[in-house]
Amino acid sequence: MSLVRFVHAADIHLDSPLKGLEKYESAPVEKIREATREAFKNLIAFCLDEQVDLLLISGDLFDGDLKDFKAGLFLTSQLKRLSNANILTVIIRGNHDAEAKMTKKLHWPDLVHELNVKKPETITFKALNIAVHGQGYAERDIYEDLSQHYPAAIAGMFNIGLLHTALQGRDGHAAYAPTSVEKLRAKGYDYWALGHVHQREVVDTNPYIVFPGNIQGRHAKELGPKGVTLVALEDSHVESVTEHFLDVVRWDHCQIDLAEACNEGDVYHAIRKAVSAAEDRAEGRLLACRLTLCGATELHADLVSRQDDWSYGIRAKMTDSDGDLWIEKIRFKTQAKVDIGQLRTQDNPLGGVLRTLEQLQADDAGRGELLDTLNTVNNKLPRRYKQWADALNLDDKAQFDELLEGIEQLIIPKLLQEGGES
């Protein structure tokens, strides 16, 4: 009986810059910026501890062009640890690696193989009965289906395809090297080691087509556990495919329903309960947590009118938490505990405003006129304000509707306090 094990990793993004962290008060900047390196060290340690035979990295070792050789030297020194333990490594370049001109001068350690970027390449490891096929990115923007140029499967061997792709599209990821499950299956390979998509996904099991996700979340949109996929083969057949977490900073998003909150103590209790659950999920890692306060609550007017005070109080209360915690952002999305439909029918300023907002949501023509007006204003704004204005993609109806709902919830308590119900 022949036993072989390999690790499938992708999207390392070493030294990802994580711009803008300094603007967040009390942000653990250095620990977060070191997270990709520490996670990569965890990857190397995992391979050594598990005594695997092979490490596959399906693109995006780096995060674009490098300012110096430090990231490259770090990478090669870590991979050398695997070489010294007779563990093989096969790498392809992804779209971000293609931007890293300096890395083309890197000298890989023994037993580390980078596949060709100009055409598909196959490496066979006879002792493992494994053939690895793949092609890296010669440039960032690859819109052809690279996989269809890959060679046929080698009979009698376990065939692995390395490919950096979003398949037929994944939210938040450019549609590089597009292909389909049907086309990959037709190649006759036994395992497709994909990269580019940062969320783990077992796309298919016949054959296995897997995105392992990135090994370390880098911001509040990359939530939850991050790691690699460990594959065990028995007599050149897949015995098991398991996920193993390697991240050192865990990003989480807590939505806290304040519908039952009647006072300040209730708010803090609900937040602490949610954060404690997130700390449990983080399992001792640094927790970078975004809080969204939601629900129809009697405290809505106070929350939206004193956001700075509430934010300071929440952060202060959470600092005595037992875990390693950073509150990344607090979003106030609560609603007034009123019947908005009934308020819209009233013949007063509040009813008039609410009816206008409702019409804007339903009327494409009116929305277009408003966008034209806003664009005119935007063009006249001083440069220091344009970045904020440009960030509002009001051509996106979902974002436009969310903005109108936010305006609605902001003005309701103000107008009610000024006698809008009379």
N, C-alpha and C positions, 0 to 999 in steps of 0.2 A: 504494500500500500504506500503510495507516494503522497506526501503532505506538503503543500506550498501555501504560503500566506503573503499577501501584498497589501500595502496601504495606498489608497487613492485619495489624494489631496488636490486642492486647486485654490486659486484666488488668494494667495498669501498677502499680496499688496504690502510688501515690506516698506516700513517707514512712510506709510500713507500720511500725508501732511496734516489732516484733521484741522483745517483752517478755522480760525475764529474761536478756538477754545478759550483764549485769554479774556474774551469779553464776558465770560461767565464767572461770576464771583465764586470763589472757593473751589473752582474746578481743579481736579487733580491732573493738571496738564501733562506733567512728565510721565505719570503712570499710564495715562491713556495713550500718549504718543509712543511709549515703549511697548505697548500691548502687542503689536504685530510681531515684534522680535521675540517677546516672551512666549507668544503662542507658537512661533516657529521652533523655538527651543523645546517646547513641549512636544511638538511633532517629532523632532529628532529623538528625544528621550523615549517617546512612545514606541518608535520603531526599534530602538535598542532594547527596551524592556521586553517587548513582545518577540524579539529575535525574528523579525520578518525577513523575507528573502528579497523583497523589492518594494521600492517607493515610486509611485507614479505621481507626477505633478502636472495637471492639465491646464497650465497657462496662468499668466499674471502673477509671477513671482514678485514683480516690482509694481510700482504705482506710477508709471510714466518715467520721463527722463530723470536721471540722477544728477545731483549737484556735485557729488564727489564719489569716490570709490568705496566709502565706508559700508554702504548696504551690500555692495557686491562682495567685499572682503568678509563681511559677517556671514553672508550666505555660503560662500565656498568653505569657510572654516567649519560651519555646522555640517555641511554635506560630507566633509572629510571625515567627520566622526563616524558616519555611516560606512564610508569606504574602508576605514580602519577595522570595522566589524564585518567586512565582506558583505555588506548590504548594497544591492544595486539601486541606482536611481535613474529614472528616465523622465525627461522634461520636454515640454513643448512651450514655445512662446505664445502668449496671448496678445490681445490688442494693446494692453498697457506695456507689455514687455517690448513690443515693436517700437514704442516711443523712446525706450531707454537705450539710446545710442551707445552710451559708455559701457553697457554690459556686454556688448559684442566683443570687447577686449578681454573678457573674463577667461581665465584658464580653469576649466573644471577639474576637480580631483579625479583620481582613478575610480573606475566603476560608475562614474556619472556620465550619462549620455544625453545630449541634447539633439533632438531630431531636426532634420533639415527644414528650412523655411521656404525653399524654392520649389520643392516637390515632395511628395510623400516618401517616407523612409520606413523601412522595417528592420528591427533588431530582434534577433532570436537568441534565447537563452536555453541552450539544449539541456543543461542540467536541471532546469525547472520545467522543461517542455512548454515554454511560453514564447509566443511571438507578439511583439508590440509594434503596431503600425500607427503612424501619425505624421502630422505636418504642423509646424509652427507658423506664426504670422510674420511675414516679411515687412508688412506695413500695418498701420492701425486699423484702417477701414477695409475689411474683407467682406464682400457681399456675395461671393460665389460659394457654392456648396463644395467645400474642400473634400468632404468625405467621399464624394463620388469618384475621386481620382485615387483613392486608397486601393492598394492591391487586394486581390482575392485572399480569402483565408487559406492558411497553410494546413493542409490535411494532416491530421494526427496530432496537432499542437493546440494548446489553449491560446486563442487569438484575442488580443486586446486592442481596441481602437482608442487612441488619445485624440480628443477633439475639443477645441474651444469654440463654443457655439451657444446660441439661445434657442436652438431647434427652430420651431416655427414662430417663436416670439414668447417672451416672458416679460411681465410688467417690470419697468425700471431698468431694463437692459437693452442695449442697442442690438439690432437684429443682425449680428455678425455671423458669417459662415452658415446661413440658414439651411436647414435640412429637416427631414421628418423621421419619425420612428420607423415607418415602412422602408425608407431608403437605408437606414442603418441596419435594420433587420436583414435586408436583402444581401448585405455584405457577407453574412455567414459568420460573423465574429461571435465570440462567447461572452464578451463583456465590453461595454462602451464606457470609457472613463472620460466623462465630460467635465468641462469647466466653463466659467463665465457667469453663471447664475449663482447668486450668493446665498440662496436658500436651498437647503438639502431637499432633494427630491429623487425618489426611485421612480423613474418614468415608466419603466417596464421591467419585467422579470424574465422575458423570453425573447431575446437574451436580456441580461441585466443591462439597463441603460440608466446611469446614475450621475446626478449632480451631487457632489459631496457638500456643496456650499463653501463659503469661506471659513477659515479657521479662527477668525476673530472679527466680531462685529466692530464697525468703526464709527457708527453714529446711530442716532435714534430711529433710523429706518431699518437698521439691521438688528432686529430683536431676537432674543432667545439664545439657546445653546448653539455653539459653533464648533465644528471639528472636522473629522475625517471619517472615511469608510474603510473598514478592515474586511478583506475578503479572504476566506479560507477555501482552498481547493483540495479535493481528495481524488487522486487518480485523474487529474485534469478536468474535474467537474466541480461546479460551485457547491460547496458544503454549507457556507454561511456568509451573510453580508450584514455587518453590524456597524452601527455608528458609535463613535467615541469622541467625547468633548475635550477640547484643548484650549478654549478661550480663557483669558485671565481677567477680562472685563466683560461683565454681562449687562447688556442693554435691555431695559424692560419698560413697559408702558402700563401704568395703572390707571384705569378709569374708575373714578370714585363717585358713586351715586349718592347725592346728598338729599334725596327726596324726603328722608325721614329725619334730617338734621334740623333741630330747632334752636340751637345755640352754638357758640364757639366751641365748647367742649365736645359736642356731637361731631363737629367737623373734624377736629383733631383726632378723635377716636376712630372715625371712619378712615382717615388717611393712614394712621398708624397701622390699622388692621391690614389695609391693602399693601402697604410697604413691607410689613413683616412677612406677608405671603411671598412677595417678590424676593425678599432676602433669602427665604427658604429655597426658592427656585434657583437662586444664584449659587447656592452651595459653597459659601465662603469666599467667593470672588468679590472684587470690587463691583458694586451695583451702581450703574448709571441709569437713573430712573426718571422718566417723564410722567408727570401727574396731570390728568385731565379731570377737573371737577365738573360733574354733569348732574342732570336731573332737575325736575321742577321743585324748587325749594323756597321756603319763606325767607331765606337768607340771601336770595338772589341779588336784591338791590344793594345790600351791604357788600357782598362779594365783588360785584362789578364796579362799584364806586370806590372801593378801597383795595384794589388789586395789589398795590405795592405793599401795603401794611399786612395783608393776608399772606403774601409771598414771603415776606420777612419772618412772620410768625411761624409759618409752616416749616421753613428751613431751620429756624431755631429749635423748634420742637423735635425735628427729626435728627438733630446732631447728637442727641443722647441715645440714638438707636444702637443696639448691640452690634450690628453689622458694619461693614465697610461700605458706606453709602454716600452717593452724590446725587442730589436732586438736580437734574439737568435743566428742566423747564417745568413751569406750572401754567397750565392753560385753563382759563375760566370759561366754561361752556355750559354753565347752569342756565335755567330758564325761570322766568317768573311763574309763580304758582297762581295763574289766572287763566280764564277761558279766553284765549286770543280770538277765537271765532266770534264770541259775543262782543268783545271789545271792538272788533272791526265794524260791527253794525251800528255803533254809537255815532251820534251826530255831534262830534267834538273834535278837537285837534288830533287827539290820539287815534281815534277811529279813522280819520282822514289819512294820517300817515301810514297806518297799517294797511289800509286799502290800496294805497299807492305802491307800497312794497310788494303786496300780493300781485298787483297788476304787472309790476316789473318782472316778477318771476315767470308769469304766464305769457307775457307779450314780447315776442322776439323783436318786433319793430321798436318798441319802447326801449328794450334792452340795448338795441343797436344804437339808438340815439344817445343813450346815456354813455355808452362806450366811446362814441365819437366825442362827446363833451369832455370825458375824462382824459382821452388821448390828447385833446387840445390843451387841457390844463397841464398834463404831464410834459408836453413839449416846452412849456414855458417855465417849468420848475427849475430852480437852481440845481447844479450838478449834485450837490450833497444829498438832495432828496430823491433824485431819480432812481437810485438803486432800490430804495424802498418801494417806489411806485412800480418799477419794472417787475418786481417780485410778485405783484398781483396779476396773475394770468386770468383776467376777467373774460377772455374769450372762451375759457373753460366753463361751461354752464354750471357744473357741480361746484366749482370754486366761487362762481358768481352768486349762486344760490346760498352757499354757506356764508358769504359776506353779508347778503341781505338778511339772513336769519340772525347773524351776529348784531347787525344794526337794530333789528327788531327787538332783540332781547336787551340791548343797551338802552334804548329809548323808552321802553315800557315803564320801568320803575321811575325814570325821571319825570315823564309826563303824568304818571299817576300821582306822584308826590306834588305836582303842580296843579292838580285838580282836573286831570284829563278825563275822569269818569263823570264829572258833573254835567 
